[in-house]
Amino acid sequence: YRHLDYHRLWDPNEFAVSCFKIIMYSIQAQYSHHVIQEILGHLDVRKRDSPRVRAGIIQVLLEAVAIAAKGSIGPTVLEVFNTLLKHLRISVDFELGDRRSSAGSATFSTSSKESDERIVQNAIIQTIGFFGSNLPDYQRSEIMMFIMGKVPVFGTTSQSLDTSHLGDLGTRRIQIMLLRSLLMVTSGYKATTITNALPSPFLDPLLSPSLMEDSELRQLVLEILHNLIDRHDNRAKLRGIRIIPDVSDLKIKRDKISRQDVSFMKKHGQQLYRHIYLGCKEEDNVQKNFELLFTSLALTTIELANEEVVIDLIRLAIALQDIAIINEDNLSVFNRCGVMALVAAYLNFLSQMIAVPAFCQHVSKVIETRSLEAPYFLPETIFKDKCNLPKSLEKDERNLFFLTNKIAESLGGSGYSVERLSVPYVPQVTDEDRLSRRKSIVDTVSIQVDILPGNNPEDKVDNTEEITFEALKKAIDNNGLEEQEKEKRRLVIEKFQKAPFEEIAAQCETKANLLHDRLAQILELTIRPPPSPSGTMTITAGHAHYQSVPVYEMKFPDLCVY
């Protein structure tokens, strides 16, 4: 190492690579991890050197790992990943530090330093990906969990990399780097069951970045999901979003849905649907986002869909169509047309996969009508480089939309249980939005409770209502209100009769969790523990102190005093 350092042979590093290749091939496989440990130790020693020197050492490590991965790598698996992730954070820190120091003066040297740090980061990601992809499946799943645990998520405290001093920009860079590393590790991973590929401790934190308002992060999450869901290498056949004339030409490979996969969808299906649904509502979606969302729906259909899941996916597709039609989120015309094109491409794929003639006929008729009257609702048109977008979208052109009643009629005749199609899909309400720094229902609920409302004179409102003929007429005629109440009760009863049990249970559990959290916060604000003669422990500067209260100074409630 001294020779390589003194003669500056890490940049360029051809000689160093040759030396370590000779060393790795000259020793027995069971001792190769000692060489890797030495390289990692030297990388720690030279962590303050120039980016090109660090990149040269990491590339030497990559060559050594490539040789060691074929044999035994001993106890260094987690050590390699931990050290590389630590240096990834250091590199991002250096990059942002150079950018801050040069704020306002765009110099060539600074841009060169930033590009050199990117070389270091890419070398680290390549090493992580190559090392992880050569591990056996049981170790690779552990590494996937390890990397996922290092991804920082806004608002949470975990064992993730410390990015508190990096700010939002640095945290985003770390997130992207770690997800790119995870994408390389999951490439080629083939689990026997989807439960092994996506266990709950891994799925929950993985899906959390898919709710962030960053299109690149959402794209990486979807690509990682594709690596894990696609167990028959069908993803390449589904690349791009388009109306596929004949799905049978793709020669899709699939097996019968296993019992474990059915159990997974019952437990986590609503979670996957929710993230696809919310992902379609993002304003910064581009063509790649829609392509990846289409692939997600198609792979779910191929790998995980039984008849019950098919109905849920159709409900989800109709709900996505409603997003574009109703436009409660004030999406742009491009996004609304993109969602409509996504739904068209997916229902065309799904109808041919389940091969119900009446369903295929309805989908084909709508697509044909769109091609003549509204081509911007089809992916081949909306995702062109130059597409003439309409100024507004009409809501009453029913022949351009996929209709629930038509789909129910076509599937009902083929033996599908279509009762649940009449229940609109509504995503679960969870606190994942808060963790992902998105405004959610959880964040907007105030925990302040006004026991006596109206005490503040500024908040008082004059509740006197002007008495007019119309007001008296409304007061006498309550039939309209009664009809609305009956309709609400009918919808609630119908939902509990036809909605899947998992969806009802998840919604009830969510409401219960919300109420429990609010109650705990209210009690924490209003209830304080009484003073104790033994003292109350307080921690100051890392040291515990006990503040004792004499009994004669304590104030007891009247009922406790005799």
N, C-alpha and C positions, 0 to 999 in steps of 0.2 A: 504493500500500500504506500509506503514512503517513497518508493521508486516512482510509482505512478503519479503520486502527488507532486513530488519534486520536479519531475520532468513534464508535468502538465499533460499527462497522457489520457485523461478522462474526456478531453475535448480536443480533437476527435478521439474516439475510444476504440478504434479497430484493434490496436495492439492489446488493450485491456480485455476486450471480448475474446480474442484468441487465447490469451493466457488463461482465462478462467474456463474456457472450453476444454483446454488441455487438462487443467486440474480436475474438472468435473468428470471427464472420461477416464482419468487415471486412478480415481479412488473407487472403492466399493460403494454400492448404492446406499447402504445403510448409514454411511458417514457423510452423505452429500448435504445433510441439513446443517452440518457444522460450517460448511463453506457459505451457505445462505445466511446463517447467523452472523458470520464475520462481515459479509457485505452489508447487511442491515446495520450492524454496529458502526461500520465506517460511514454509512449514509447519515447516521445520527451525528457523527463527529463533524461531517462536512455540511451540515444543514444550513450554515450561513454563507456557503460559497455561492458563486455565480450560478444562475439557472442552468447553463449549459453543462457545468461540471456535475451538478446534481442529476441532470437528465442522463448524462453519460454513465453515472453509477447505476441509475435505475435500469438503463438498457442492459448493462452487464448482469444485473440481478435477473432481468427477464430471460436472458440466455441461460443463466444457471438454473432458474426455475424450470425452463423448458426441458432441460436434461433431467433434473431431479424428479419432475412430475411423472416420468416414465417408471421410476423405481420407488424408493421409499423416501418420504420427506419428513418423517419423524414428527417430533412435537412442535414443529415450527409453523404449522398451518395458520393458526390464529395470530401468531406473532408476526408473520409476514403481512397479513392483512391489516393488523393494528398499526404496524409501523408505516405502511404505505398510506393508510388513511390519515395518520398524523401528519405525514409530509404533504399530503394533499391539502390539508387545512393550512399548513405553513406556507405553501406556495400561493394559495388564494390570498392569504394575509399579506404576503410580499407584493402581490399584484395590485391589491387595493391600496396598499401603502404608497406604492409608486404613483398610483393614479391620484391619490389625495395630495401628495407632495408637489405634483405638477399641475394642480388645478389652476386653470387660467393661462397656462403656458404649454401649448402642445408642441413639445420638442421631439425630435427624432429619437433621441436616446431613450426617452421614457416609453415611447411606443415600441421600441425594440425590446426593452426590458419586459413589457407586458407580453409581447409575442413569445419571448423566451420562456416566461413562466407558463404560457399555454403549452409549450413543448414539454415542460416538466409534467404538467397535469395530464397531458395525453399519454405520456410514457407510463405514468402511474396507472392510468385506467387500462391501458393495454396489458400491463403486467398483472393487474388484478383479474382482468377478464381471462387472460390465457391461463393463469394459475387456477382460477376457479373452474374453468371449463374442462380441465384435465383431472379434476378430483372425482372420486367415486360419488355416486348419487347421495349416499347418506352423509358424506362430508360436505357436499355441495349445498344441501339443504340447510346445514348448520351455518355455512358461510353466508347464504342468502339471508338468514335470520340475523346474523351478525352485522352485515352491511345495512340492512333495513333498520336495525336498532340504532345505527349511527346517523341516520338521516334526521336533521333537525326539523321539527314541526313547530310552527308559531303557537305560543301559548301553552306548551307542554314542557315538563321537566323530565328528562329521561337520561339514558346513558349515551345520548347523541354527542357528536363532536361539539366542543365549546365554540360557539359562534357569536357570543354575546357582544364581543368587541368588534365584530366585523360589520354590524349593521344589517339592514334588510338586503342590500345588494350582495354583501358577502355571504349571507345565509342562503340567498337564492343560488349563487354560484356553487356553494357546497352541495346544495340539494341536487342540482343538475349533474355535477360530477359524480356524486354517489349513485344516482339513478342510472347514469350511463355505465358505471361499473357494474351495477346490478343487472343491467340489460345484457352485458357481455357474459356474466356468470350464468344467467338463465338460458343463454342460447344453447340449443341442443339438449336441454334437460327434458327427459321423458319419464314422467312419474306413472306408476301403474294406475293410480286413482287420482282424481282431482283433489281429494282431501290431502293427500301427501304433498301435492304441489302447492296448494293454497291453504295451509292450516290457518286457523283463526288468528293466532298471534302474529302471523305474517300478513294476512289479507287486510286486516283492519288498518295498520299503519301504511300499507302500500296504497290503499285507496284514498287515504287522507289527502295526499298531494293532488289527486285528480279533481279536488274541489277548489284548488287554488286558482286565483285569477291570473294564470300564467299559462299560455298555450303550449309552450315548450315542455313544461313540467307535465301537463296533462298528456301530451303525446308520448313522453317516455313511460309514464305509468301504463298507458294502453298497450304499448309495444311489449312491456314486461309481461302484462297479462296474456298477450298473444303467445309469447314464448312458453308460458306455463299451461295454457288451455289447449293449445294445438298439439295433440299427441300423435297425429297422423300426417303431419307435414302438408296440410292443406292451405296454409296461409299464402304461399306464393301464387296459388291458383286464384286467390281472391283479391290480389293486389289491385288497388284502384277501385273507385266507386263507379259503377256503370249498370245499365240494364242488361243483364245477361240473357241472350235469346234462348239458349238451351243449356241449362245447368248440367245436364248429363254429359255434355262434351268436356266438362272440367274433370270428370272421373274422380269425384270426391271419394276419399277413403273414410270409412266410419265403421264403428263396431256397435253392437247393441249396448244401450245405456245400462251400466251396472247399477247394482243396488246402492253402492257407496256414492255414485254420482247423483242418483236420485235423492239420497239423504242430504248430500251437499247442497243441492238446489233448494230443498225445503228449508234448509237452515240459512243459507246465504244468498238465495236467488233474489230476494227483495233488495238486498244490499247492492248487488250488481246492477239490477234494473235502475235503482235510484241514481247511481253514479253515471250511467249512460244517459238517463233523463236530464240530470243537471248539467252534464257535459255538453248537451245539445243547446243549452240556454245561454252559453257563454258568448258575449259580444265579440270577443277577439278570436273566435274560431276562424280558421282558414281552411283551404281545401284539404290539407293533410289531416286536420282534426276530423273532418267528416269522413274521410277515407278510413281512418283508424276506427271510428265509431261503427261504420258499416262492417268492417272486418270483425269487430267485437261481437256484434249481433250475429253475424254469419257463423263464426266459430262456436258461439254458445249454442246455436241451432244444431250444428254438426255433432258436437261433442257431448252436450248435456241435455238435449231437449227430448223429453217424452211428451205425451199428449197434453198433460197438465202444463208443462213449461211452454209448449207451443201457444196455448191460449193466453198465458201471461205475456209472452212476447208480442202477440197481436195486440193485446190491451196496451202494452207499452208503445207500440208503433202508432196506434190511434191517438194516444196521449201526446206523442211527439207532433203528430199532425195538428192537433188542437193548439199546441204552442204556437205554431206558425199562423194558424187561422185567427185565433183570438188575440194573440200578441199582447198579453198582459205585461210582459217584460220589456216592451218597447224595443224589440230587436230591429236591426236594420233590414232593409228589403233583401239584401244578399243573404243574410243569416236565415231569414224566413224561407227564402227559396231553397237554400241549402238544406234545411231541415226537411222540406217537402221532397226534395230530390233523394235524400237519405231514406225516407220512408218508402218512396217508390222503389228504389233499388232493393231494399231489404224485403219488402212484401213480394216483389217479383221473385227473389231468391227463395223465400220461405214457401211460397205457393208451389213452386216446382219441386222443392225438397219433399213436401208432404204429399204431393201429387193428388190433390183433390180437384177434379176437372172444373167444377162450378166456381171454386175459389180462384183457380188460374184464369178462368174466363173473365171474372169481375176485375181482377188486377190488370189483365191485358187490355180490357176495354178502357179503364181509366187512363192507363199509360198511352194508349192510342189517341184518346181525346186530348190529353195534355200535349202530345207531340204536334197536334194540329192547332189547338187554341191557346195553350200556355206552355211552350217548350222550356221556359225558364224554371218550370217545376221538375225538370228531368236533369240528371247529373251530366249528361253529355253536352248540355247547353249552358247550364249555370256555371260550370267550372271551366269554361273556355276562358282564354286570356282576355278576350273582348266580348263581353256578353251585354246585350241591351236589356237592362233591368226595367221592369215596369215602374211607373210612378207610384202606384198603389196596388194592393191586392184585394180583389173582390171576395166577399165572404159567402155570397149566396149561390155560387156556381157549383152546385152539388155534383154535377157530372165530372168535375175535376178532382173530387175527393174520394178516398176509400171509405165506404159506409159500413158502420158496425152491423146494421141489420142485414145487409147483403152478405157480409162475411159470415154472420151467424146462420143464415139460411143455408149457405153453401156447405159449411162445416157440419151443421146439424144433420144434414142428409147423409153424411159419411160416418156417422157414429160418434162424433166428438161431443163432449159435454160443454155446451155453449152458454149455459146459464150465466157464468161469470163474465161473459163478454159485455153484458149490459151494465156491469159495474165499472165506472171509469177508474182508470189507474190513478192513484194518488201516491206520491213518494212518501216514505217514512220521514218523520221529523226526528232528527237526532242532533247531538251536539258536535258532530264532525265539522259542521260549518264553522263553528267557533274555533276549533283547533286549526282550521285551515285559513283563518283570518278572512272569513267571509261573513257578511252580515246575515244573521239567521234569526229565526223566531226566538231562539234561546237568548240571543244577545239583546233583543229589543224589549224583553219583558223586564220591567223594573221590579226591584225587590223592596222598594219602599212601600209601606202600608200606611195609609191615612186612616186612623181610627175614627177621627171626627172630621169628615170632609166638609169643606166649605168654611172653615174657620178663617182662612186667609181672605181678607176683603178683596184682594186683587183677583182672586180666582172665582169670586162669586159671579154668577150669571143670572140675569133676569129671566126667570122661568115662566113668567106670565105669558099666556098665549092669547093672541087676538081672536076673539070669538066672531066668526063669520058664518055665513050660510054653508060654505063648503066644509068648514070644520065640524058644524053640527051634523051635516050629512054623513061625513066620515065616521063620526062617533056613533050614529045610529046604525049604519050599515057596516057590520063587522064580518060579513060573509067572506070578504076577500082575505082578511087576516086568518079566519078559520081554515080557509082552503090552503093557505100557505103553510099553516101549522100541520095540517093533515099530510101535505106533500112532504114536508121535512120528516115527519114520523115514518111515512112510507119508505122514503129513501134509506133511513137508518135501519129499518127492519129488513129491507131488501139487501142491504150491504151485509148484515150479519147472517143472512140466509145463504147468500151466493158467493161472497168473497172468500178466498182461501183462508184457512185457519191460521197459517203462518203470518199472513198480512194483518189479520185482526189482532193476533197476539202481539205482534211487533208494535202495532199502533197503541194498544193498551199499555204495553210495557213502557213505551216512550213517554206517554202521558204520566204514568205513575212515577217514572224517574224524574220528569220535570217537576212534578208536584213535590216529590221528596227533596230534590235539590233546593227548591225555593223555600220549603219549610225549614230545612237545615240552616239556610242563610238567614232567614228571619229570626230563628231561635238564637243564632250566634250573635245577632245584633241586639236582641232584646234581653237575653238571659246571661247573666254573669255569675260565676261560681261565688258562693259566700266566702268571706275570709276565714282562714283556718289558723288555729293557734300554732300548729306545727310549721306554719310559714308557707309562702307562695314562692315557687321557684321562678326566677327570671334569669335570662342568659344575656350577659353583657361581655362583648369582646371575646366570645368563646368560652367564658367561665360562668358557671352556675352560681347564683346567689339566692339565699333564702331570706325573705322578709317576713319576720314573725309579727303577729298582731296580738297584743295582750288580750286576755279574755274580758277584762273589765272595760275595754274600749270597743268590743264588738257589739253591734246592734242586732238583737234578735227580734224576730216577729213576735207580736203580742201573744199569739197562741203558743209560742214556745217558752214563754216566761211564766214561772209559777211564783 
